[in-house]
Amino acid sequence: MSGINQNWDQIIKPQKSMFQIDLKALWRYRDLLFLFVRRDFVSIYKQTILGPIWFFIQPILTTITYLIVFYFIANLKTDGIPPILFYMAGIVLWNYFSECLMKTSETFTANANIFGKVYFPRLIVPLSIVVSNMMRVGIQLLLFFCFWMYFYFTNEKIEINATILLLPLLFILMAGHALAAGLIISSLTTKYRDLKFLVQFGVQLLMYASPVVYPLSKVPTQYQWILLLNPMTSIIETFKYSVLGAGVFSINYLLINLGSLFIMLLLGLFIFNKVEKSFMDTV
């Protein structure tokens, strides 16, 4: 048999570097990526009565809750911006980030049965989560802009500016940070299962360290840098500045955000690729 010239459809080779991304393999398995995206998108509300309507109900109910608790009871003002728009802007962005982070952080533990049976680039799974949630946030953004159009024509304080062109960058930064953090956490969770509970608690606390229910301008200047260590702070503030005319915008903060994303992705890929080789022994 050794003398027979064999033509293989696919040759699986070991990685040469822990930072390596096999883009060719990801492209070959793009159909699988789309199948995972469809599965994630459809299965969420498959057996519910209202189905995809929940994509709209969730941000509306959360906005109403924040409006009652933080605006009327806690008396947290929103810099003259209609509170419905203020809260919904933060909720839509934060929900996307938190959903991507939580689900990518379970990549190995939730898909161990698939990973143990068939080969495909493992990075397909977290990428599918990021893409499927991007579809959901797109739907919720349509809802947000429906409210925005109403207030724009009835409230003179609503302003848009040229920074709205940065919206694609903001979503890339959100997706990238969620993916990078998810890769790191999912890799560590294969060995330390307690980390999953810590992450669930930490994500909830991190929301209050983000300007979702309060404007960054209400935080004393000397303490704002602490919140800006959270990458979601500059993203949410830039979004609000671009479509509402309120918020703290600085190109320097976005550049720092971009730099931290690059470092986190490198670290995430390194740990993910290292754990991928032997995670079946521990999951």
C-alpha positions as CSV (number, residue, x, y, z in Angstrom):
1,M,0.0,0.0,0.0
2,S,2.9,2.4,0.7
3,G,3.8,2.3,-3.0
4,I,0.3,3.3,-4.2
5,N,-0.1,7.0,-5.0
6,Q,-3.1,8.1,-2.9
7,N,-5.0,11.3,-3.5
8,W,-6.6,12.5,-0.3
9,D,-9.5,14.9,-0.3
10,Q,-8.2,16.6,2.8
11,I,-5.0,16.4,4.8
12,I,-5.1,17.4,8.5
13,K,-1.7,18.9,9.5
14,P,-0.5,19.9,13.0
15,Q,-0.4,23.6,13.8
16,K,3.0,25.2,13.4
17,S,2.2,28.0,15.9
18,M,-0.1,28.5,18.8
19,F,-1.2,31.8,17.3
20,Q,-2.1,30.2,13.9
21,I,-5.5,30.6,12.3
22,D,-6.1,28.3,9.4
23,L,-8.2,30.7,7.3
24,K,-8.3,28.2,4.4
25,A,-9.9,25.6,6.6
26,L,-12.4,28.1,7.9
27,W,-13.3,29.0,4.4
28,R,-13.7,25.3,3.4
29,Y,-16.1,24.8,6.3
30,R,-18.1,28.0,5.7
31,D,-21.2,25.9,5.0
32,L,-20.9,24.4,8.5
33,L,-20.5,27.9,9.9
34,F,-23.8,28.9,8.3
35,L,-25.5,25.8,9.6
36,F,-24.3,26.6,13.1
37,V,-25.5,30.2,12.7
38,R,-28.9,29.0,11.6
39,R,-29.1,26.5,14.4
40,D,-28.2,29.1,17.0
41,F,-30.6,31.7,15.5
42,V,-33.6,29.3,15.1
43,S,-33.3,27.2,18.2
44,I,-33.5,30.0,20.7
45,Y,-37.2,30.5,20.5
46,K,-38.1,27.4,18.5
47,Q,-40.7,26.0,21.0
48,T,-42.0,29.4,22.2
49,I,-45.4,30.8,21.5
50,L,-44.2,34.3,20.4
51,G,-41.1,33.1,18.7
52,P,-38.9,35.8,17.1
53,I,-41.1,38.5,18.6
54,W,-39.0,38.0,21.8
55,F,-36.2,39.8,20.0
56,F,-38.3,42.9,20.4
57,I,-40.0,42.2,23.7
58,Q,-36.8,41.6,25.7
59,P,-35.2,45.1,25.1
60,I,-38.6,46.8,25.5
61,L,-39.3,45.1,28.9
62,T,-35.7,45.8,30.1
63,T,-36.0,49.4,29.0
64,I,-39.2,49.9,30.9
65,T,-37.7,48.3,34.0
66,Y,-34.6,50.5,33.9
67,L,-36.9,53.5,33.2
68,I,-38.9,52.9,36.4
69,V,-36.0,51.8,38.6
70,F,-33.1,54.1,37.6
71,Y,-34.9,57.1,36.1
72,F,-37.9,57.6,38.2
73,I,-37.0,55.9,41.5
74,A,-33.2,56.4,41.6
75,N,-33.5,59.7,39.8
76,L,-30.5,59.1,37.5
77,K,-30.7,61.6,34.7
78,T,-29.7,61.0,31.2
79,D,-28.1,64.2,30.1
80,G,-31.3,65.6,28.6
81,I,-31.7,62.6,26.2
82,P,-35.0,60.8,26.3
83,P,-34.5,58.0,28.8
84,I,-36.1,55.4,26.5
85,L,-33.5,56.0,23.9
86,F,-30.7,56.3,26.4
87,Y,-31.4,52.9,28.1
88,M,-32.3,51.1,24.9
89,A,-29.0,52.1,23.3
90,G,-27.0,50.6,26.1
91,I,-29.2,47.6,26.5
92,V,-29.0,46.5,22.8
93,L,-25.2,46.8,22.8
94,W,-24.7,45.2,26.2
95,N,-27.0,42.3,25.4
96,Y,-25.0,41.5,22.3
97,F,-21.6,41.6,24.1
98,S,-22.9,39.6,27.1
99,E,-24.6,36.9,25.0
100,C,-21.5,36.4,22.8
101,L,-19.3,36.3,25.9
102,M,-21.4,33.8,27.8
103,K,-22.0,31.4,24.9
104,T,-18.4,31.4,23.5
105,S,-17.2,30.8,27.1
106,E,-19.0,27.4,26.9
107,T,-17.5,26.4,23.5
108,F,-15.6,23.3,24.8
109,T,-18.0,22.1,27.5
110,A,-21.2,22.6,25.5
111,N,-19.8,21.0,22.3
112,A,-17.6,18.2,23.7
113,N,-19.9,15.5,22.1
114,I,-19.5,17.0,18.7
115,F,-15.8,17.7,19.0
116,G,-15.1,14.1,20.1
117,K,-16.7,12.6,17.0
118,V,-15.7,14.6,13.9
119,Y,-13.0,16.9,12.8
120,F,-13.7,20.5,11.8
121,P,-12.0,23.8,12.8
122,R,-13.0,24.3,16.4
123,L,-13.0,28.1,15.9
124,I,-16.1,27.7,13.7
125,V,-18.3,27.3,16.8
126,P,-17.4,30.6,18.6
127,L,-17.5,32.4,15.3
128,S,-21.0,31.1,14.6
129,I,-22.1,32.5,18.0
130,V,-20.7,35.9,17.2
131,V,-22.4,35.9,13.7
132,S,-25.8,34.6,14.9
133,N,-25.9,37.2,17.7
134,M,-25.0,39.9,15.2
135,M,-28.2,39.0,13.3
136,R,-30.2,39.4,16.5
137,V,-28.6,42.7,17.4
138,G,-29.4,43.9,13.9
139,I,-33.1,43.2,14.4
140,Q,-33.0,45.0,17.8
141,L,-31.2,48.0,16.2
142,L,-34.1,48.3,13.8
143,L,-36.4,48.6,16.9
144,F,-34.1,51.2,18.4
145,F,-34.1,53.3,15.3
146,C,-37.9,53.2,15.1
147,F,-38.0,54.9,18.5
148,W,-35.1,57.1,17.5
149,M,-37.0,58.4,14.4
150,Y,-40.0,59.3,16.6
151,F,-37.9,61.3,19.1
152,Y,-35.7,62.8,16.4
153,F,-38.7,64.6,14.8
154,T,-40.2,65.5,18.2
155,N,-37.2,66.3,20.3
156,E,-34.7,68.9,19.3
157,K,-31.9,67.6,21.6
158,I,-31.4,64.4,19.5
159,E,-28.4,64.9,17.1
160,I,-26.4,62.8,14.8
161,N,-22.8,63.5,13.7
162,A,-20.0,62.1,11.5
163,T,-19.0,59.6,14.1
164,I,-22.0,57.5,13.0
165,L,-19.6,56.2,10.3
166,L,-17.7,54.5,13.1
167,L,-20.7,52.1,13.9
168,P,-19.2,49.2,11.9
169,L,-16.0,49.6,13.9
170,L,-17.9,49.6,17.2
171,F,-19.6,46.3,16.4
172,I,-16.3,44.8,15.3
173,L,-14.7,45.8,18.6
174,M,-17.7,44.4,20.5
175,A,-17.6,41.1,18.6
176,G,-13.8,40.9,18.9
177,H,-13.7,41.5,22.6
178,A,-16.5,39.0,23.3
179,L,-14.8,36.4,21.1
180,A,-11.4,36.9,22.6
181,A,-12.6,36.8,26.2
182,G,-14.9,33.8,25.4
183,L,-11.9,31.9,23.9
184,I,-9.9,32.5,27.1
185,I,-12.7,31.6,29.4
186,S,-13.8,28.5,27.5
187,S,-10.3,27.2,27.4
188,L,-9.8,27.7,31.2
189,T,-13.2,26.2,32.0
190,T,-12.3,22.8,30.6
191,K,-10.0,22.5,33.7
192,Y,-11.6,24.8,36.2
193,R,-15.4,24.4,36.1
194,D,-16.0,26.9,38.9
195,L,-14.9,29.6,36.5
196,K,-18.3,29.3,34.7
197,F,-20.2,30.5,37.8
198,L,-17.7,33.3,38.4
199,V,-18.1,34.5,34.8
200,Q,-21.9,34.6,35.1
201,F,-21.7,36.7,38.2
202,G,-18.9,38.8,36.8
203,V,-20.8,39.7,33.6
204,Q,-23.7,41.0,35.7
205,L,-21.4,43.2,37.7
206,L,-19.5,44.4,34.6
207,M,-22.8,45.9,33.3
208,Y,-22.8,48.3,36.2
209,A,-19.2,49.2,35.4
210,S,-20.5,50.2,31.9
211,P,-22.5,53.3,31.1
212,V,-25.7,51.4,30.4
213,V,-28.0,52.9,33.1
214,Y,-26.0,56.1,33.7
215,P,-24.0,58.5,31.5
216,L,-20.3,58.6,31.9
217,S,-20.5,62.3,32.5
218,K,-22.1,61.7,35.8
219,V,-19.0,59.9,37.1
220,P,-16.4,62.2,38.6
221,T,-13.6,63.0,36.1
222,Q,-10.9,61.5,38.3
223,Y,-12.6,58.2,38.3
224,Q,-13.7,57.9,34.7
225,W,-10.4,56.3,33.7
226,I,-11.4,53.3,35.9
227,L,-14.6,52.7,33.9
228,L,-12.7,53.2,30.6
229,L,-10.6,50.2,31.5
230,N,-13.7,48.3,30.5
231,P,-13.7,48.1,26.7
232,M,-17.5,48.4,26.5
233,T,-17.4,51.9,28.1
234,S,-15.8,53.6,25.1
235,I,-18.0,51.6,22.7
236,I,-21.3,52.5,24.4
237,E,-20.3,56.1,24.8
238,T,-19.3,56.5,21.2
239,F,-22.5,54.9,20.0
240,K,-24.6,57.2,22.2
241,Y,-22.5,60.2,21.0
242,S,-23.0,59.3,17.3
243,V,-26.7,58.7,17.3
244,L,-28.0,60.7,20.3
245,G,-25.5,63.6,20.5
246,A,-24.7,62.7,24.1
247,G,-21.8,60.8,25.5
248,V,-18.0,61.0,25.9
249,F,-16.2,60.5,22.6
250,S,-12.4,60.3,22.2
251,I,-10.6,58.7,19.3
252,N,-7.7,57.9,21.7
253,Y,-10.1,55.7,23.7
254,L,-11.0,53.8,20.6
255,L,-7.4,53.3,19.6
256,I,-6.6,51.9,23.1
257,N,-9.7,49.7,22.7
258,L,-8.3,48.4,19.4
259,G,-4.9,47.8,20.9
260,S,-6.4,45.8,23.8
261,L,-8.5,43.8,21.4
262,F,-5.3,42.8,19.4
263,I,-3.6,41.6,22.6
264,M,-6.6,39.7,23.9
265,L,-7.1,38.0,20.5
266,L,-3.5,36.8,20.5
267,L,-3.8,35.6,24.1
268,G,-7.2,33.9,23.3
269,L,-5.9,32.1,20.2
270,F,-2.8,31.0,22.0
271,I,-4.8,29.4,24.9
272,F,-7.6,28.1,22.7
273,N,-5.1,26.3,20.3
274,K,-3.2,24.9,23.2
275,V,-6.2,23.5,25.0
276,E,-7.8,22.2,21.8
277,K,-5.1,19.5,21.5
278,S,-6.0,17.8,24.8
279,F,-9.3,19.1,26.1
280,M,-11.1,15.8,25.5
281,D,-9.0,14.3,28.3
282,T,-10.4,16.8,30.8
283,V,-14.0,17.7,29.6
